[in-house]
Amino acid sequence: MDFGFSEREDLLRKTIREYAEKEIPPRMKAMEETGSFPKDLLPGMAKMGILGVIVDPAYGGAGLGHLARIIMLEELGRVCPAIPMALQVHGMATYALGIWGNDDQKKRHLPRLTSGEGLGVVAVTDPSGGSDVAGMQTSARLEGDKYILNGRKCFITNSHVSDFWIVIARTGEGGKGLSAFIVDKDAPGAELGREENKVGLRGANTGELAFTNCEVARENLLGEEGQGMGIAIQDIVNCGRPGMTSVALGILGSVLAEAVKFAQERTAYGKPISKLQQIQVYLADIYSDLEIARLLGYRVGWMLDQGMRVDAESALAKSFACEAAARSARKAIEIHGSYGVMHEYPVQRLLRDALVTIPAGGTAEIAKIVLARQAMSVAG
Ligand SMILES: Cc1cc2nc3c(=O)[nH]c(=O)nc-3n(C[C@H](O)[C@H](O)[C@H](O)COP(=O)(O)OP(=O)(O)OC[C@H]3O[C@@H](n4cnc5c(N)ncnc54)[C@H](O)[C@@H]3O)c2cc1C
């Protein structure tokens, strides 16, 4: 086993860290206030290969792979977790097109995503419930050479900052009756719904999409009819959960840095509070959560790059890292005393950001179902 990073990965981390520390902080106040993603960052991110990190170079990508993607998103997230939240769903769109798109679809759509024209969208969740994917109600009916879509999608990342969306809709009965479509935002009958006002990850746009007799050309079917469930689930497992793990890693890194800084600067009883044993226990807990989450997250990236299945590993990394980010942010707030609940200190935002990661990409309860299945299969 090799737990070291390659020189290329170390350099990538350093380059992204420098970029993030320079470019993102000046935009964070506006992101927090308006809840908008800073689209002006996209051309620079495109040049650095961030937007096409897992895309084949033949279609304008950097082709660096999944571990590189996790490192990139983690480093961006150390500065501002809303940025990798938006980019992780963008990555899911590039992944879906790369795996299930035909050559024409890849040529038409991937360069739009890697060049920074807009961010990618994968719309699975219906208002009827995100966990019950097979029960979704958004429908698509084939009429001549067009599909007619009806229904709504909610909690969709990048909904209002994208020019086209990958939408899962029902073309038949049950889980086998779902299909994936590439829907242009200007398609007749497609509409943007409300933008959500989230408590955290505010700079990542989340909103609704609505379809009323929306016309989608038959050639915009992604993969085969009936493959929608597989596309949605595999995209979540291989890209969405590793992406959300990276967002949580970013939060954990930032939580640890803020907690240590405050504990070393704040004095009580004539010495820094970092000398108090209970404060050290908090610091040790946060550090442990970060290190364990990193090992779980990097393992998933490495396994994906080896072409291995990661169903259980990705659910474990995601659910552990997101819960760890929330409990560690709570501990960092305790270390800050009353300063922890003042807007001037970032730890309150980090807790809000961490809470938002928990349902996104699949809830903790759904991850437990995957993990229980794995437990019974390895023990049985
Ligand atoms: C910031 C953010 C970004 C998001 N981005 C996207 C996106 O880009 N695309 C997209 O399609 N969706 C997106 N989502 C939606 C997200 O995937 C869903 O919210 C999530 O899957 C949960 O669905 P729900 O909110 O409808 O809750 P429900 O599915 O209604 O669940 C409610 C509760 O019941 C529990 N539950 C459900 N089923 C079971 C079960 N079988 N056993 C035990 N407990 C169960 C859940 O765990 C939860 O506690 C995003 C959500 C957030 C918060």
The ligand as a Tripos MOL2 file, in Angstrom:
@<TRIPOS>MOLECULE
LIG
   53    58     1     0     0
SMALL
NO_CHARGES

@<TRIPOS>ATOM
      1 C1        -27.3270   21.9550   -0.9380 C.3       1 LIG1
      2 C2        -28.0640   20.8810   -1.6770 C.ar      1 LIG1
      3 C3        -27.7700   20.6250   -2.9930 C.ar      1 LIG1
      4 C4        -28.4780   19.6430   -3.6940 C.ar      1 LIG1
      5 N1        -28.1900   19.4680   -5.0140 N.ar      1 LIG1
      6 C5        -28.9110   18.5800   -5.7400 C.ar      1 LIG1
      7 C6        -28.6830   18.4380   -7.1370 C.ar      1 LIG1
      8 O1        -27.8300   19.1040   -7.7240 O.2       1 LIG1
      9 N2        -29.4510   17.5510   -7.8210 N.ar      1 LIG1
     10 C7        -30.4230   16.8040   -7.2220 C.ar      1 LIG1
     11 O2        -31.0690   16.0270   -7.9100 O.2       1 LIG1
     12 N3        -30.6700   16.9180   -5.8930 N.ar      1 LIG1
     13 C8        -29.9490   17.8030   -5.1410 C.ar      1 LIG1
     14 N4        -30.2000   17.9420   -3.7890 N.ar      1 LIG1
     15 C9        -31.2810   17.2070   -3.1890 C.3       1 LIG1
     16 C10       -30.8290   16.0700   -2.2860 C.3       1 LIG1
     17 O3        -30.2000   15.0610   -3.0260 O.3       1 LIG1
     18 C11       -32.0780   15.5590   -1.5620 C.3       1 LIG1
     19 O4        -32.5610   16.6250   -0.7610 O.3       1 LIG1
     20 C12       -31.7980   14.3560   -0.7300 C.3       1 LIG1
     21 O5        -31.6100   13.2400   -1.5590 O.3       1 LIG1
     22 C13       -32.9470   14.0640    0.2450 C.3       1 LIG1
     23 O6        -34.1730   14.1600   -0.3810 O.3       1 LIG1
     24 P1        -35.3770   14.9490    0.3240 P.3       1 LIG1
     25 O7        -34.8560   16.2580    0.7650 O.co2     1 LIG1
     26 O8        -36.5340   14.9210   -0.6010 O.co2     1 LIG1
     27 O9        -35.6900   14.0940    1.6250 O.3       1 LIG1
     28 P2        -36.5490   12.7460    1.7000 P.3       1 LIG1
     29 O10       -36.0890   11.7800    0.6900 O.co2     1 LIG1
     30 O11       -37.9880   13.1150    1.6910 O.co2     1 LIG1
     31 O12       -36.1550   12.2300    3.1420 O.3       1 LIG1
     32 C14       -36.6890   12.7850    4.3570 C.3       1 LIG1
     33 C15       -36.1100   11.9910    5.5180 C.3       1 LIG1
     34 O13       -36.5030   10.6020    5.4190 O.3       1 LIG1
     35 C16       -35.3380    9.7850    5.4200 C.3       1 LIG1
     36 N5        -35.5290    8.6150    4.5560 N.ar      1 LIG1
     37 C17       -35.9320    8.5930    3.2680 C.ar      1 LIG1
     38 N6        -35.9390    7.3420    2.8050 N.ar      1 LIG1
     39 C18       -35.5290    6.5350    3.8260 C.ar      1 LIG1
     40 C19       -35.3250    5.1370    3.9800 C.ar      1 LIG1
     41 N7        -35.5490    4.2850    2.9710 N.pl3     1 LIG1
     42 N8        -34.8870    4.6740    5.1830 N.ar      1 LIG1
     43 C20       -34.6520    5.5330    6.1980 C.ar      1 LIG1
     44 N9        -34.8270    6.8630    6.1300 N.ar      1 LIG1
     45 C21       -35.2500    7.3640    4.9520 C.ar      1 LIG1
     46 C22       -34.2460   10.6740    4.8750 C.3       1 LIG1
     47 O14       -32.9480   10.1820    5.2100 O.3       1 LIG1
     48 C23       -34.5720   11.9900    5.5430 C.3       1 LIG1
     49 O15       -34.1210   11.9650    6.8650 O.3       1 LIG1
     50 C24       -29.4900   18.8890   -3.0510 C.ar      1 LIG1
     51 C25       -29.7700   19.1280   -1.7030 C.ar      1 LIG1
     52 C26       -29.0770   20.1270   -1.0180 C.ar      1 LIG1
     53 C27       -29.4070   20.3700    0.4110 C.3       1 LIG1
@<TRIPOS>BOND
     1     1     2 1
     2     2     3 ar
     3     2    52 ar
     4     3     4 ar
     5     4     5 ar
     6     4    50 ar
     7     5     6 ar
     8     6     7 ar
     9     6    13 1
    10     7     8 2
    11     7     9 ar
    12     9    10 ar
    13    10    11 2
    14    10    12 ar
    15    12    13 ar
    16    13    14 ar
    17    14    15 1
    18    14    50 ar
    19    15    16 1
    20    16    17 1
    21    16    18 1
    22    18    19 1
    23    18    20 1
    24    20    21 1
    25    20    22 1
    26    22    23 1
    27    23    24 1
    28    24    25 2
    29    24    26 1
    30    24    27 1
    31    27    28 1
    32    28    29 2
    33    28    30 1
    34    28    31 1
    35    31    32 1
    36    32    33 1
    37    33    34 1
    38    33    48 1
    39    34    35 1
    40    35    36 1
    41    35    46 1
    42    36    37 ar
    43    36    45 ar
    44    37    38 ar
    45    38    39 ar
    46    39    40 ar
    47    39    45 ar
    48    40    41 1
    49    40    42 ar
    50    42    43 ar
    51    43    44 ar
    52    44    45 ar
    53    46    47 1
    54    46    48 1
    55    48    49 1
    56    50    51 ar
    57    51    52 ar
    58    52    53 1
@<TRIPOS>SUBSTRUCTURE
     1 LIG1         1 GROUP 0 **** ****
